[in-house]
């Protein structure tokens, strides 16, 4: 296999994960711009969601395509050299692992992976028991309780958070 194709893969595989981060960042910045300068706090039209989806896809495809093209060009320049540089393969592997770890850690932090935060567990507990609302004391109070609220908005029951199952 020609080096131009090998290097396209060496740049393309980690480039996909890097491009995901770029696409999320670009669409987030676009959402911020639209919120501050275009739509504000008013309800957004459906076109706003479509714009953000298109920006995300464009950011992903353009940045990923650019990284693959850079790999192709570099591979083409290195075709005269014999063999493939193992250092480049290791750098590609590292460049694949780091963005995946960054994405995984971010998802862990927001509670999509791993144990759910106490606030989410409290909310689920109250909903399962038929209460319309839930709340917890401030984090710095030292209390680890979950309060469920009735239809009138008053506290109905309070349970220690450790009595609520992990999911």
BELRAHU-V844935 format. One record per residue. RES is the residue in one letter. SS is DSSP state (hx for helix, st for strand, lp for the rest). D_LAST is the distance of its C-alpha to the last C-alpha in whole Angstrom. Layout:
RES:SS:D_LAST  RES:SS:D_LAST
//
This chain:
X:lp:50  X:lp:51  X:hx:50  X:hx:49  X:hx:47  X:hx:45  X:hx:45  X:hx:43  X:hx:41  X:hx:40  X:hx:40  X:hx:38  X:hx:35  X:hx:34  X:hx:35  X:hx:33  X:hx:30  X:hx:32  X:hx:33  X:hx:30  X:hx:29  X:hx:33  X:hx:32  X:hx:29  X:hx:31  X:hx:34  X:hx:32  X:hx:30  X:hx:34  X:hx:35  X:hx:33  X:hx:34  X:hx:37  X:hx:37  X:hx:35  X:hx:38  X:hx:41  X:hx:40  X:hx:38  X:lp:37  X:lp:34  X:lp:36  X:lp:34  X:lp:34  X:lp:36  X:hx:34  X:hx:37  X:hx:35  X:hx:32  X:hx:34  X:hx:36  X:hx:33  X:hx:32  X:hx:36  X:hx:36  X:hx:32  X:hx:34  X:hx:37  X:hx:36  X:hx:34  X:hx:37  X:hx:40  X:hx:38  X:hx:37  X:hx:41  X:hx:43  X:hx:41  X:hx:42  X:hx:45  X:hx:46  X:hx:45  X:hx:48  X:hx:50  X:hx:50  X:hx:50  X:hx:53  X:hx:54  X:lp:53  X:lp:55  X:lp:58  X:lp:56  X:lp:56  X:lp:52  X:lp:49  X:lp:48  X:hx:45  X:hx:44  X:hx:44  X:hx:41  X:hx:39  X:hx:39  X:hx:38  X:hx:35  X:hx:34  X:hx:34  X:hx:32  X:hx:29  X:hx:30  X:hx:29  X:hx:26  X:hx:25  X:hx:25  X:hx:23  X:hx:20  X:hx:20  X:hx:20  X:hx:17  X:hx:15  X:hx:17  X:lp:16  X:lp:12  X:lp:12  X:lp:12  X:lp:11  X:lp:8  X:lp:7  X:lp:10  X:hx:10  X:hx:12  X:hx:9  X:hx:7  X:hx:10  X:hx:11  X:hx:8  X:hx:9  X:hx:13  X:hx:13  X:hx:11  X:lp:14  X:lp:17  X:lp:18  X:lp:19  X:st:18  X:st:16  X:st:17  X:lp:17  X:lp:20  X:lp:22  X:hx:21  X:hx:24  X:hx:24  X:lp:23  X:lp:21  X:lp:17  X:st:16  X:st:15  X:st:17  X:st:17  X:st:20  X:lp:22  X:lp:25  X:lp:27  X:lp:25  X:lp:25  X:st:23  X:st:22  X:st:20  X:st:18  X:st:16  X:st:15  X:hx:12  X:hx:12  X:hx:12  X:lp:8  X:lp:6  X:lp:4  X:lp:0
//
